[in-house]
Amino acid sequence: MKKTRQTHQPAAKAYKVEDSQCLVRVDYSAINLCDYNFFYIGLNPFITGFEMSGTVEKTGPDARFHVGDAVFGISPELVVARSELLYKIPAGVSSKDASFICMPAHTGADALFNVIGLGLTAAGIAGIDPAGKGILIWGGASSVGMMAIQLAKAAGLQYIFVTASAKNHDILREFGASHCFDYASRSVVEDIQQSQKTLGIHLTLAFDTVGKGVMSPAEDGSSSTPALTKSALGASEGLLLACTLPVHQDPAFGMCTSYRPSDSMNAMGAPQDPDSAIRIRTIMEYLLAVKDGFLRLPVVTVVNSAEAGIEGIRRVVGGEMSLEKLTLKHPLE
């Protein structure tokens, strides 16, 4: 097969931008589980590449950005995106590192502050008082997990229980985890339960960032990560649970998402709180404005070709990534 190379074309004039839209020349686009999983939950066809970073080349009359602004957000070489889905890249953060921030940060914020309903007083977000409370985050070394740990810390939760490979425990404690457990241990559920007994607490909040087993009905449901997460909690009532995938086997879990439209229906056409998108935007803008307080980033590895990008998607879906994020450099080779 003859190898071809993608090249830039001066196409900016051919794109029409309206209202709050911006035309963005993409520098990097991150690889996500959504690139694979969306097909299996009925969201297709979709072009791969759900978040990116780049430079604004053209703006609509109501855009909150200007030509030349370096931005990141949700939305593949040129892309037209609404201002509501973009953020200015903070000083000191590279376009490469910014390319993957939006989806995991949005997903973590949606889980904690919309699905679970925590408050973030410093950002003016009302909700459950986190004082003296804790949360279990299953899959802390994923990009969503790392964001969730930092968001939980920012919210003021006292106990942040996290599962991850033992090799990642030290860095996750630096991120804000108070107690770490090896998810591969046969006694992980009992270990989490025992730790709560020792501390004299009962966790009622949990966020499964993995969703392993929920898309495979043939698997034993009791070994799915939502089932393990719920079993590890010290309480059986008053639970507030979130997962990155729909958990049809257990309606106690609410599904979080990286994107909330600014109306009363979510992206899948189901009812939602119309303030959900406002809360996420408010939290993101607060974090971007806090000096030296922006969310920490994992290792970001650059992928340069379409073939390597497909292999990267396979690695992400296969759970082979921890404390690392893959991002595509545009134009692809």
C-alpha positions as CSV (number, residue, x, y, z in Angstrom):
1,M,0.0,0.0,0.0
2,K,1.4,3.4,-1.0
3,K,2.0,5.6,2.0
4,T,0.3,9.0,1.9
5,R,0.9,12.1,4.0
6,Q,-1.8,14.5,5.2
7,T,-1.0,18.1,4.4
8,H,-2.3,21.5,5.6
9,Q,-4.5,23.4,3.2
10,P,-5.3,27.1,3.5
11,A,-9.0,26.3,4.1
12,A,-9.9,28.9,6.8
13,K,-11.8,31.1,4.3
14,A,-14.0,28.2,3.3
15,Y,-15.4,27.7,6.8
16,K,-18.3,29.8,8.0
17,V,-18.5,30.5,11.7
18,E,-21.7,31.8,13.3
19,D,-22.8,33.1,16.7
20,S,-20.3,31.9,19.4
21,Q,-18.4,29.5,17.1
22,C,-14.7,29.6,16.6
23,L,-12.6,28.1,13.8
24,V,-9.7,26.3,15.4
25,R,-6.5,25.0,13.7
26,V,-5.9,21.8,15.7
27,D,-2.3,21.2,17.0
28,Y,-3.1,18.1,19.1
29,S,-6.1,15.8,19.6
30,A,-6.2,13.3,22.5
31,I,-7.1,9.6,22.3
32,N,-10.0,8.6,24.5
33,L,-12.1,5.5,25.4
34,C,-15.0,7.3,23.6
35,D,-13.1,6.8,20.3
36,Y,-14.1,3.1,20.7
37,N,-16.9,2.9,23.2
38,F,-19.4,5.3,21.6
39,F,-20.1,2.9,18.8
40,Y,-21.4,0.3,21.4
41,I,-23.8,2.7,23.1
42,G,-25.5,3.8,19.9
43,L,-23.6,7.0,19.3
44,N,-22.5,6.6,15.8
45,P,-21.2,7.5,13.3
46,F,-18.6,9.8,15.0
47,I,-15.3,11.1,13.8
48,T,-12.6,10.0,16.3
49,G,-11.0,12.8,18.2
50,F,-13.2,14.2,20.9
51,E,-10.9,16.8,22.5
52,M,-8.2,19.0,21.1
53,S,-5.9,22.0,21.5
54,G,-5.0,24.6,18.9
55,T,-5.2,28.2,17.7
56,V,-8.3,30.3,16.9
57,E,-8.3,31.4,13.2
58,K,-11.7,32.9,12.8
59,T,-14.5,33.8,15.2
60,G,-18.3,34.4,15.1
61,P,-19.8,37.7,16.4
62,D,-20.7,36.2,19.8
63,A,-17.4,34.3,20.4
64,R,-15.7,34.9,23.7
65,F,-12.2,34.3,22.1
66,H,-10.1,36.2,19.6
67,V,-8.1,35.2,16.6
68,G,-4.7,34.0,17.8
69,D,-5.9,32.7,21.1
70,A,-4.5,29.3,22.1
71,V,-7.4,27.2,23.3
72,F,-8.4,23.6,24.3
73,G,-11.8,21.9,24.4
74,I,-14.2,19.3,23.4
75,S,-15.1,18.9,19.8
76,P,-10.3,17.1,14.4
77,E,-7.0,19.7,11.3
78,L,-9.7,22.5,11.3
79,V,-12.7,22.3,13.6
80,V,-15.6,24.7,14.2
81,A,-16.5,24.7,17.9
82,R,-18.7,26.8,20.0
83,S,-17.1,29.1,22.5
84,E,-18.9,27.3,25.3
85,L,-16.8,24.2,24.6
86,L,-13.4,26.0,24.6
87,Y,-11.1,27.4,27.2
88,K,-8.0,29.5,26.9
89,I,-4.8,27.5,27.6
90,P,-3.4,28.8,30.9
91,A,0.1,30.3,31.0
92,G,2.7,27.6,31.5
93,V,0.7,24.8,30.0
94,S,1.7,23.6,26.5
95,S,-0.7,22.9,23.7
96,K,0.3,19.3,23.9
97,D,-0.6,19.0,27.5
98,A,-3.8,21.0,27.1
99,S,-5.1,18.7,24.4
100,F,-6.3,16.1,26.8
101,I,-7.5,18.1,29.8
102,C,-11.1,18.8,28.8
103,M,-12.7,15.4,28.6
104,P,-11.3,13.9,31.8
105,A,-11.8,17.1,33.8
106,H,-15.3,17.5,32.5
107,T,-16.1,13.9,33.2
108,G,-14.7,14.1,36.7
109,A,-16.5,17.3,37.5
110,D,-19.8,15.9,36.1
111,A,-19.4,12.8,38.3
112,L,-18.7,14.6,41.5
113,F,-20.7,17.8,41.2
114,N,-23.7,16.8,39.0
115,V,-24.3,13.0,39.4
116,I,-23.1,12.8,43.1
117,G,-24.0,16.4,43.9
118,L,-21.0,17.7,45.9
119,G,-20.6,21.4,46.4
120,L,-17.5,23.4,45.7
121,T,-17.8,26.4,47.9
122,A,-14.7,28.3,46.5
123,A,-16.2,28.2,43.0
124,G,-19.7,29.2,44.2
125,I,-21.2,25.7,43.6
126,A,-23.8,24.6,46.1
127,G,-24.3,21.0,47.0
128,I,-23.5,18.3,49.5
129,D,-21.2,19.6,52.3
130,P,-18.0,17.5,51.9
131,A,-16.8,18.2,55.5
132,G,-15.9,15.0,57.2
133,K,-17.0,12.9,54.2
134,G,-15.1,10.6,51.8
135,I,-15.3,9.0,48.4
136,L,-14.0,5.8,46.8
137,I,-12.6,6.4,43.3
138,W,-12.1,3.1,41.4
139,G,-9.4,3.5,38.8
140,G,-7.4,6.4,40.1
141,A,-4.5,6.1,37.6
142,S,-6.7,6.7,34.6
143,S,-6.8,10.3,33.3
144,V,-10.4,10.6,34.6
145,G,-9.4,9.1,37.9
146,M,-6.5,11.5,38.4
147,M,-8.8,14.5,37.6
148,A,-11.4,13.1,40.0
149,I,-8.8,12.8,42.8
150,Q,-7.8,16.4,42.4
151,L,-11.4,17.6,42.2
152,A,-12.3,15.7,45.3
153,K,-9.5,17.3,47.1
154,A,-10.5,20.7,45.9
155,A,-14.0,20.1,47.1
156,G,-12.7,19.4,50.6
157,L,-13.4,15.7,51.0
158,Q,-11.5,14.4,54.0
159,Y,-11.1,10.8,52.8
160,I,-10.2,10.0,49.2
161,F,-9.9,6.2,48.8
162,V,-8.4,5.2,45.5
163,T,-7.8,1.9,43.7
164,A,-4.8,1.5,41.3
165,S,-1.8,-0.6,40.6
166,A,0.5,-0.6,43.6
167,K,3.3,1.0,41.5
168,N,1.1,4.2,41.1
169,H,0.1,4.6,44.8
170,D,2.9,7.1,45.7
171,I,2.1,9.6,42.9
172,L,-1.7,9.3,43.5
173,R,-1.1,10.3,47.1
174,E,0.7,13.4,45.7
175,F,-2.4,14.1,43.7
176,G,-4.5,14.0,46.8
177,A,-5.5,10.4,47.5
178,S,-5.6,9.7,51.3
179,H,-5.7,5.9,51.1
180,C,-4.7,3.7,48.1
181,F,-5.5,0.0,47.4
182,D,-4.2,-2.4,44.8
183,Y,-7.1,-3.2,42.5
184,A,-5.4,-6.5,41.5
185,S,-5.5,-7.8,45.0
186,R,-8.0,-10.6,45.7
187,S,-8.8,-8.9,49.0
188,V,-9.2,-5.3,47.7
189,V,-12.9,-5.1,48.6
190,E,-12.2,-6.4,52.1
191,D,-9.2,-4.1,52.5
192,I,-11.3,-1.1,51.7
193,Q,-14.0,-2.2,54.1
194,Q,-11.5,-2.8,56.8
195,S,-9.9,0.6,56.4
196,Q,-13.2,2.2,56.9
197,K,-13.8,0.2,60.1
198,T,-10.4,1.2,61.4
199,L,-11.1,4.9,60.7
200,G,-14.6,4.6,62.1
201,I,-16.3,5.9,58.8
202,H,-18.8,4.6,56.3
203,L,-18.2,5.8,52.7
204,T,-21.4,6.5,50.8
205,L,-19.9,8.2,47.8
206,A,-18.2,6.4,44.9
207,F,-17.0,7.0,41.4
208,D,-16.1,4.1,39.1
209,T,-13.9,5.5,36.3
210,V,-13.5,2.2,34.6
211,G,-16.9,0.6,34.0
212,K,-15.3,-2.8,33.3
213,G,-17.8,-5.6,32.7
214,V,-20.9,-3.4,32.1
215,M,-20.8,-3.7,28.3
216,S,-20.3,-7.5,28.4
217,P,-23.5,-9.2,29.6
218,A,-21.8,-12.6,29.3
219,E,-19.4,-11.7,32.1
220,D,-20.1,-12.4,35.8
221,G,-21.8,-9.1,36.9
222,S,-20.5,-9.6,40.4
223,S,-16.9,-9.1,39.2
224,S,-17.7,-5.9,37.3
225,T,-16.0,-2.7,38.6
226,P,-19.3,-1.1,39.5
227,A,-20.2,-4.2,41.6
228,L,-16.8,-4.2,43.3
229,T,-17.0,-0.5,43.9
230,K,-20.4,-0.8,45.6
231,S,-19.5,-3.8,47.6
232,A,-16.4,-2.0,49.0
233,L,-18.5,0.8,50.6
234,G,-19.1,0.6,54.3
235,A,-22.8,1.6,53.9
236,S,-25.8,0.1,52.2
237,E,-28.1,3.0,52.3
238,G,-27.8,6.6,51.1
239,L,-25.3,5.7,48.4
240,L,-24.5,8.2,45.7
241,L,-22.7,6.4,42.8
242,A,-21.3,7.5,39.5
243,C,-19.8,5.6,36.6
244,T,-18.3,6.5,33.2
245,L,-20.6,4.0,31.4
246,P,-24.3,3.2,31.8
247,V,-24.7,0.5,34.5
248,H,-28.0,-1.2,33.4
249,Q,-27.5,-3.9,36.0
250,D,-27.6,-1.4,38.8
251,P,-29.7,1.8,38.5
252,A,-28.1,3.1,41.7
253,F,-25.2,4.3,39.4
254,G,-25.7,7.5,37.5
255,M,-23.7,7.9,34.3
256,C,-21.4,10.8,34.0
257,T,-20.3,12.4,30.8
258,S,-17.7,14.7,29.4
259,Y,-20.4,16.9,27.6
260,R,-23.6,18.4,28.9
261,P,-25.7,20.6,26.5
262,S,-26.9,23.8,28.1
263,D,-30.6,22.7,28.2
264,S,-32.9,20.2,29.9
265,M,-31.9,17.2,27.7
266,N,-28.5,15.5,27.7
267,A,-26.6,14.4,24.6
268,M,-28.5,11.2,24.5
269,G,-31.9,12.8,24.6
270,A,-32.6,12.0,28.3
271,P,-33.8,14.6,30.8
272,Q,-31.1,16.5,32.8
273,D,-30.7,19.4,35.1
274,P,-30.4,22.4,32.8
275,D,-27.8,23.8,35.3
276,S,-25.4,20.8,34.8
277,A,-23.4,22.5,32.0
278,I,-23.2,25.7,34.0
279,R,-21.8,24.0,37.0
280,I,-19.1,22.3,34.9
281,R,-18.1,25.5,33.2
282,T,-18.0,27.4,36.5
283,I,-15.7,24.8,38.0
284,M,-13.4,24.7,35.0
285,E,-13.1,28.5,34.9
286,Y,-12.4,28.5,38.7
287,L,-9.6,25.9,38.3
288,L,-8.1,27.7,35.4
289,A,-8.0,31.0,37.3
290,V,-6.4,29.6,40.5
291,K,-2.7,30.5,40.5
292,D,-0.5,27.4,40.7
293,G,-3.7,25.4,41.4
294,F,-4.5,24.0,38.0
295,L,-5.1,20.3,37.7
296,R,-1.9,18.3,37.5
297,L,-1.2,16.3,34.3
298,P,0.0,12.8,33.7
299,V,2.7,11.9,31.2
300,V,1.6,12.9,27.7
301,T,3.0,10.8,24.9
302,V,2.8,12.2,21.3
303,V,1.6,9.9,18.5
304,N,2.5,11.0,14.9
305,S,0.7,8.7,12.5
306,A,-2.8,7.3,11.9
307,E,-1.5,3.7,12.2
308,A,0.0,4.5,15.6
309,G,-3.2,6.3,16.6
310,I,-5.2,3.1,15.9
311,E,-2.8,1.1,18.0
312,G,-3.1,3.8,20.7
313,I,-6.8,3.4,20.8
314,R,-6.4,-0.4,21.2
315,R,-4.0,0.2,24.1
316,V,-6.4,2.6,25.8
317,V,-9.4,0.3,25.4
318,G,-7.3,-2.7,26.6
319,G,-6.5,-0.9,29.9
320,E,-2.8,-0.8,29.1
321,M,-2.4,2.9,30.1
322,S,-1.9,4.3,33.5
323,L,-0.5,7.7,34.5
324,E,-0.1,8.4,30.8
325,K,-2.1,10.0,28.0
326,L,-1.7,9.6,24.2
327,T,-2.3,12.6,22.0
328,L,-2.1,12.9,18.2
329,K,0.2,15.6,16.6
330,H,-1.4,17.2,13.6
331,P,-0.9,16.9,10.7
332,L,-0.6,13.2,10.9
333,E,2.3,11.5,9.0
